[in-house]
Amino acid sequence: MRAGVDRETCTGCGSCAETCPEVFRMEEGRSKVHADPVPESAEESCEKAADNCPVDAIKVE
């Protein structure tokens, strides 16, 4: 699984980093993926982070 963040759309709420710190970190006020590909152990929380993003800035495939 791979994850991506549209940093132009991201509002920097931090929800993804709280939900899935194994994959997302806040950097310069925006979310950034730091685990690519997503570790198998973090796939469920990564999908949850994407689902909970208030501006749909996270895509997983």
Summary of the structure (lengths in Angstrom):
residues: 61
radius of gyration: 9.8
end to end distance: 5.6
largest distance: 28.1
contacts: 174
relative contact order: 0.34
helix: 30%
strand: 23%
